[in-house]
Amino acid sequence: MTSDTASQLRFGWFIPTIGDTSAFGDPNATMKPSLELFTDIAVAAEAAGFEYTLVPVQTMCYEAWVTCAMVAARTTRLKQLIAVRAGYMLPAQLAKMFTTFDKLTEGRVYANLIAGPGGGEQAADGLFYAHDERYEVMDETVTLMKRLWTEDEPVTHHGKHFQIENGIVRPRPYQRPHPPFYIGGTSPAAKDVGAKHADVYLFWGDRPENIVKQIDEVRSIAQGYGRDQSIKFGMRLQVVVRETEEEAWEAAEAIIEGAPKILTDAIKNLWSESQANTRMKELGKAKDYRIDRHLWSGLTTIRTGAGVAIVGNPRQVADTLQEFIDIGCTEFCLSGYPHAAEAERFGKLVMPLFEGRITSEPLVASATEPVPTA
């Protein structure tokens, strides 16, 4: 499967609310989490041309909703991709929080479906769902959010995990019919929920030949829900771009050089129930972390989640992105160390190579469409 090389593209960036660094082995390079740091990264991403920023939801990170609200107030166009953590909040409350954010920012919010982390980290938060049960809760949560946002009459629901009697959510969404949903994940349960609900399916970094198989699988599942053509696909990737390839590889290796053993050992044991994270660990075993000519898995040693980076000069980075575009990806949620500087570099060096192909059109229909009046 290939896509039109002129496909309209969308780029997002990442705000590391655990803090930032240019080198994990250098204590002097550490940037502690703060509103100033988060704002600097957001402003750099906005200036570079990124459409939205993703904020993590991990125990050591700052709380995502509060962070995104503070960042949104300090930017003008940047959207926030905020987590829907199924089971952590009741669906009606989540729906109200999203539409309030949506209204007050005039459409600057997207919803990121998160089922993890599971295991001890989830237990520490007081939740004890098994893997597939987390996706059951997610499915029921999103179904209810959509109903509460779009139905004319009050919603009554008696489900496996939630009960609602005459539910009403105000305000109604600014984005019509509602804010778009993103999702990631490689498990069958993740793919089923994503195929059913997501507007964008983001895969963590891997070789394009492996990603295209997953795209085909999700499309096939989505076809059963009557929406195989409405779902978009993309990649969650790291990036290390420099003027020359040699400089890029030196910069990449410097990020992880001398990383403390206490960190690398801890990373090995985190998110053990996540199939996507298990795949990251597999890719981290590649010789010299080279999984393809310009795909590098070194960051899997010092962080959970998406740890595959594109490394190279501007043309090499763009060409590698094009390989994913050619198999059907039009969305790219990127990050790099340190995040403000790397966003600026990407905007200066790589964005111009996609001139005329980056869309600012909304993922969902116009905010001027009629809305239910109930």
N, C-alpha and C positions, 0 to 999 in steps of 0.2 A: 504494500500500500504506500502510495506517495501522495504528497499534498502539493498544491500549486506553490511554486517558489515565491509568488507574490502574496502569500497569505498574510493577512493582517495580524500583527503580533502585539502581545501585551507583556510588559515587564513589571515585576515587583521586586522589592528588596526586603531586608531582614533587620530587625532591631534586637540585638542580643541583650536582654534585660538581666542577664547574669553578670554582665560586664564585658569588656572588650580587651583586645591585646593585639600587638603585632608579632609577638613571639612568646609562646607558652613557656619556654625555658628561661625567659628573662623577667624576673620580678619587677624590674623597673619599667617594663613595657605595659604593665597591667593598667587598665582604666576601670576604676570601680563603677558599679552601676549608680546612676544618678539621673535626675531629670535633665540636667545639662547635657550629659552624654547622649541620652535617648533623643533629645531635641536636635543636637548637632547631626546625628545620623539621619534623622527624618528630614531635616532641612537639606542636607546634602543629597539625599535620595530624590527629593522633590525637584531640586535644581537640576539634577542629572537627567530627569525625564522619566523616572519610575512612576508608575500609577498608584501603587499601594505599598504598604509595609506590613510584613508578617511579624507577630510577636509570639514568643514561645510560651508554653505552659508546663514548666518543669519545677520541681520542688525548690530549687535554688534560685529560680528566676523571680522577678517582681511580678505582682499580680497583673494579668493582661488587661482586664477591663479598665482598671484605674489608669494604667500606663497609656493605653490607647486614647482614653478621653483627654489626658493631659497633652499628649502629642498632637491630637487633632486640633486642640485649641491653639497650638503654636505653629500650625501649617495652614496653607490656604487651599490646596488642591488635593493633597495626598489622601488616599483612602486607607482605612485600617482593616486588615484581615484578622478578625477576632475569633477566638475559638468558641465553638459550641461543644462543651464538654458534657456529653450525655450522662445523666445521672447526678451531676453536680448541682444542677438547678432544675426546678420544675419547668416544663415546656412553656406554660403561659408566662412565667416570669422572664424566661429567656426571650420569648417573642416580644414582650413589652420593652425589655432593655434594648433589643436590636432596633425596634421601630423608633424608640426615643432617640437613640444615637443617629439613626437614619434621617429623622426629621430635623434634628438640631444641626446636623452637618450638611443637610441637603444632599443626601445620597452618598456620603463618604464612608461607607462601611460594607464589608463583605463578611460572610460567615464561613468559618473554617471548621469542618467536622473532625473532631478528635475523639477517638475511642480509647486511647492509651492513657497512662502507660501500663496499667495493670500491675500485678505483682505487689512487692512491698511498698512501692511509691504510692500506688492507689490505696493500699490498705492503710497507710499512714494518714491518708485523707478521710478515712472512714468508709471507704467503698470496697466491696468484695465481689464484684461481678467477675465471672469467668469470661474468657476471650470472646466467644460468640455471643454471650449474653450482653456484653457491652454494645455490640452492634444491634442486637434486638432493641435495647433501650434507645440507641441512636435513631433507628428507623421510626420507632413510635414517637420520639421527641420531635423529629423533623416533620413527620406527617401532621402532628398536632400544630406545630408552629405555622405551617403552610395553611392549615384550615383556619386558624385564628386570624391570620393575616388577610384571608381572601373571601371567606364565606359571609353572606349577608346576615344569616341568622346566628344567634348564640350557639356555641359549640358544646355539645354533650358527648362525652366519650367514656366508655368503660373498657379499658384495655388490660393487658397483662401487667404492665408496670405503672400505668397512670390512670387516674379517674378525674374527669372534669364535668361539672354541672353548669350549663349555661355560661360557658366561658366567653368573655369579650376582651379584646385587647385594643387599647387606645394609647397613642395615636396609631392610625393606619400607616403603612409604609410609605415613605417618599418614593422609593424605587418600586416600579410596578412590574410584576405583581407583588414582588417582595425582594429583599436583598438576595443576591446570588450565593450559592453554596459551593465551596471548594472541599475536596477530600483527597487524602493520600492513602497508601496502604496496599499490601500485596496479597493479603489473605483472601480466601473465597468470600468470607463474610464482609470484608471491606469492599470488595469489588461489587458484591450484590447491592449493598446500600448505596455505594457511589453511583452505580448504573441506574439506580432507581431515583436518586435525589439530586446528585451533584450537577452543577452547571460546568464545573471544571474539575478534571481529575489530574492531580499532580503526582508524578512518579519521582521517587528519589533517584539520584544519578546511577546510571548503569550503561552498558554498551547499547547502542541503538538497536542492534539485532535482538536484544532481550526486551527492550521497551516495546518494540512493535508487536511482539507476541502478546504483551499485556494489553496494549491498546485494542487489538483484535478481540481479545477475550472480553474486555469490558463492553465493547460495542455489541458483541453478540448477546451479552446479558441485558444490555440496555434495550436491545431490539425487542426482548420479551416484555419490556415495560412500555413499548411504543415510543421510545425517545432516543434511538441510536444516533440520529442526526443532530440532536440538540445539545449533546454533551461535547465539550471541548477537552483537549488533552494538553498537558504541559509537563515541565520538568522543574524539580526543586534541586538546584545545583549551587555549588560554591564556584567562585571564579578568582583566578590570580592572573591579572593581565598587566604586562609591562611593555615598554617600547620594543624590546627584543625578547626572543625566546629564552636566551641564556639568563637574562635578568629575571624572567618570570619563574623559571625553575629554581633559581637561587632564592627568590622570595618565598616560594612555596615550601622549600625544605627548611628555611629559617623559621617558619611558623611553628613547626613541631620539634625542631632540634632542641635536645636537652629538656624536653617536657618532663616534669617530675613524675617519678614512678607511682606515687600515690594517686596521681590523676589518671595515668594510663591503666593502672590496675582497676580503679573504680569504674572506668568506662567499660571495661570488659564485662562487668557484672550488671550493668544497668539495662533496663528495658528488655529483659530476657524473654518476655512473652511476645514481643513484637516481631512478626515475621519480616517486616521491612528492615528493622534494625539488625536482625540476624543476617540478612543479605548484605548489609553494610559491613558487618564483621567478616563475611566471606570475601568481599572485595578487598578488604584491608589486608588480606594475606597474599596479594599479588606481589611478585618480585619488584622491589623498588617502588611499590605502590602504583606501578604503571598498569592500568587496566586497558588502556588504548593509547594511541599516539599522544593525545593531549588530555586524557582523562586520568586523574590521579586520586588515589584513595587514602592518602596519608592522613587526612583530617579525621578519619574514622578512629584513629588512635587517641585523639584528645577530645572528642565530642560524641554524644549520641546523635541520632537523627541523620539527616542528609549530610554525608561526609565525603562525597565525590566532587572533585573540583575540575573545572576546565582550566588548563594552564597553558599560556602561550602569549605570543604577540597579538595585537589587535585582529589581524586577519585570521590567524589560527583560531582564536577564540570565536570569531564570527563564523568561520567555516565549520567548527565543531557544533555550534548552535544550529547551523543550517542542516547538519546531518539529522538532528532531531526534528527540525521543521519538515524535512523531506519525508519523514515517516508519520507525520500528522500532528506534531506538537506546535501549538501557537502561543502557549503561555510559558513564561520563564520566571520563576521566583528564585532570585539569586542572593548570594551573600559572599562576603570576603573580608579578610582581616588586614588592618583594622577597618571597621565597616564604613565610617564616613569617608575615609580616604579612598577605599576601593570603589565605593559608589561613584565618587567623583571621577576616578580614573575610567571606570566603565562608561560613564556618560560622555567623557571626552574622547576616548579612544575607540569604543566599540559601537555605541549608539549611532554615530554618523554612518556607519556601514550598513545600517538598516533604515536609512532615511526614506520616508514615504511609505514604510511598511508597518509603522507602529501606530496602532489605533487608539483613539481616545473615546471611541463610542462606548456607551454603557453596555454591560454584559446582559442587562435585562431591558425590558421595554421602557418607553418614555415615562417620565414621572408625571406627565400631563394626562395620562389615560384616566378614564373614569374609575372610581374606586367604590367598593361596597359602602352603603350608607348606614348599615345597621350599627 
